[in-house]
Amino acid sequence: MNACLTQALKQNLSIAYYQSQAIEIHMEDLRMNNKKSMELFSNAPVSEAVFKNALPAMAAMLMVLVYNLADTFFIGQTHNDLQVAAVSLATPVFLIFMALGTMFGIGGTSVISRAMGEGRTEYAKQVSSFCMWGCTAVGVMMSVCMLVFIEPILSLVGASTDTWNLAKTYLMIVVCCGPFVLISNCYSNIIRTEGESTKAMMGTLIGNLLNVILDPILILGFGWNIAGAAIATVIGNVVGAGYYILYFLSGKSSLSISIKKFTVKDKVASAVLAIGVPAALGSVLMSVSQIIINSQMSEYGDMAIAAMGVAMKVVTITGMACMGLGQGVQPILGYCVGAKLWERFKKILRFSLIFAFLLSVILTGICYLFTNQVVSAFLTDSIAFGYAVQFSRILLTTSILFGVFYVLTNALQAMGAVTSALIINVSRQGIIFIPVAFLLKAIMGMTGLVWTQPAADVISLIIAYVLYKKTARKMFYTSEIAAVHMDEIVKDA
């Protein structure tokens, strides 16, 4: 009996020993991965650090664009431009989910990157967990609200008798994946704080690629039309979110989504929301501004709405790439802020601004040269086509500014400049855009509505530059004073 107990005890001790060794090896792997990521942020050549983190982020955003274009493209192949108009009406409503995901993603990225720069890894895990369960709760609530208030929403966006049922069908299906949209958009940002830009890109890439594959099958093959596009969107977002969840469950991340790490204390919630809400407001107001434009444009007919929807997609090619660039450099800038690496911060920002401007110029030029070809892929009606080409070329007049704007905005978020980030995000698509839209419509009619965005772009870039200079001057000055003070303490000692 004693011999059996002794043998069992030895076996248990042996198992415990090997488990402890496995855990130690796993933790060492995590430490090595984290060290490698921080090495990239703190010591790698500036161009290498920017490209390694920004290029996958840009690719991910371009995939978001591709899947948005795919829906409209394959619906356009039905040769029913009313369905294109219906998607144009419904898309801004669905984008609100992405905006809320951005709230947790951008806010979480800013807080986590600064925490890692300060060496607060446990706090970073708590922030990551808060973002996961925050996305889940908010996503469920938003899905329920949109299903309940679907009729008033359709009235608000300007759906006509011809587009009402089509837009309703699309919205009722896509809102069912609300929580997954939030999670996917959130963690495509947060995972970059570990320096894992490729993994951050993969969830978006897989989900969107699946959506693009399913679109022709469901829309044209099965003949489900606009409902097929919505179902493909749902499946793509569920799979994309699933990839990020499995990444965390595999234990390869130095962050966490465990409910045990969830907390709103120690300023976890307030720190995320302080940066995330302004970022989300910018995206929400972008949706609101599109809804207002569509509503005002409805006076000129469904073909004008379809044309405006396609024109926005043309200019979004530049916008999405530049948005990805800004989001890609934000974790590096945030790490520099947390680690007080001010010279490196300045070098990375300078390089990013130059790269962003050149990228904007090149993409804008390409879009301008091939406007007719792009528009013809979506629209067959001659009136809608003419409108879309005209609208696209108006919107492209200021798209060369997108890169500089998004880099400056993300720099402010990385610096934790809550008030400045709020001002910029509510200005471009809200405080500036909405009154300008009504003013230019009164002066120029339908064309004035289209010129609203370029006007808002110029004014908001000026505001972003002024706020960045003010914030940077204050932050660098405070850091210099602190450094001088520390030198005096050391000398006295």
HELIX and SHEET records of a PDB file:
HELIX    1   1 ASN A    2  SER A   42  1                                  41    
HELIX    2   2 VAL A   46  GLY A   76  1                                  31    
HELIX    3   3 ASP A   81  GLY A  117  1                                  37    
HELIX    4   4 THR A  121  VAL A  148  1                                  28    
HELIX    5   5 ILE A  150  VAL A  157  1                                   8    
HELIX    6   6 TRP A  164  VAL A  174  1                                  11    
HELIX    7   7 VAL A  175  CYS A  177  5                                   3    
HELIX    8   8 GLY A  178  ILE A  190  1                                  13    
HELIX    9   9 ILE A  191  GLU A  194  5                                   4    
HELIX   10  10 SER A  197  ASP A  215  1                                  19    
HELIX   11  11 PRO A  216  GLY A  221  3                                   6    
HELIX   12  12 ASN A  225  LEU A  249  1                                  25    
HELIX   13  13 ILE A  259  LYS A  261  5                                   3    
HELIX   14  14 VAL A  268  MET A  297  1                                  30    
HELIX   15  15 SER A  298  TYR A  300  5                                   3    
HELIX   16  16 ASP A  302  ALA A  339  1                                  38    
HELIX   17  17 TRP A  342  LEU A  369  1                                  28    
HELIX   18  18 THR A  371  SER A  376  1                                   6    
HELIX   19  19 SER A  382  LEU A  395  1                                  14    
HELIX   20  20 LEU A  396  LEU A  401  5                                   6    
HELIX   21  21 PHE A  402  ALA A  414  1                                  13    
HELIX   22  22 VAL A  418  VAL A  426  1                                   9    
HELIX   23  23 SER A  427  ILE A  431  3                                   5    
HELIX   24  24 PHE A  433  MET A  444  1                                  12    
HELIX   25  25 MET A  446  ASP A  492  1                                  47    
END                                                                             
